[in-house]
Amino acid sequence: MKNSLRLLAFVLAAAFAAVLPARASGIYFKAAGLYSSPQDLKVGSATAFKGSLKNDTGLSGAIGYKIPFIPIRAEAELQWLKSGFEGGSTSLGPVTSTSGDYRQFTGFVNGYYDLPTYYGFGAYLGAGLGMARIDLNHLSVFQGATNVVSFSGKENAFAYQLMVGLSFHLLGQASLNAGYRLVKQESIALTNSAAASALQSIRPGDNRIFELGVTIGF
């Protein structure tokens, strides 16, 4: 009899764990470390500079709300990324040297759809819209002895992102999240002081980002 009761208790506990929600409804906070792999940055000018950006790390933090009874979440997120240049090319061929870095601080409004959770594991899909503050911090590019590109300025750009990921229930309303993001930004225009102070179009490349973070509900 005791063995039967133990077996019944185990089956009930397993069934409960199988349908345990990823997080209860209400407010939650999220923090994550980011690893970004950006595509080339392109300058629309006579030099046609294409700058290769290094893979680098970043941070994100968000406050969100899980809507009761439906698998929908909404959140406000701040995201910070930085990357250095590792060479590139112009219409004349490979550049001799590059210096400076690319920085991006973005605010997003995100929406998520949470898939059902089984045995503590769940998945989610999401999308977000926002504004990015793009900073080309002392970017200087030389072709031989000639300085062909020199930007040092900030500009705002529309941005959006698509997300997919997995979550694992830890304890209480805490969960571990691992995900992938594709972040896109519109072009900006900055003054190239190496080209008679011409205003030139700059196209940031798409950014592929992997994230690992923790979400805590209240």
PyMOL commands that set and color helices and strands:
alter all, ss='L'
color gray80, all
select helices_A, chain A and resi 2-18
alter helices_A, ss='H'
color red, helices_A
select strands_A, chain A and resi 26-38+41-44+50-53+56-66+72-90+93-94+97-114+121-143+146-171+174-185+188-192+198-203+207-217
alter strands_A, ss='S'
color yellow, strands_A
deselect
rebuild
show_as cartoon
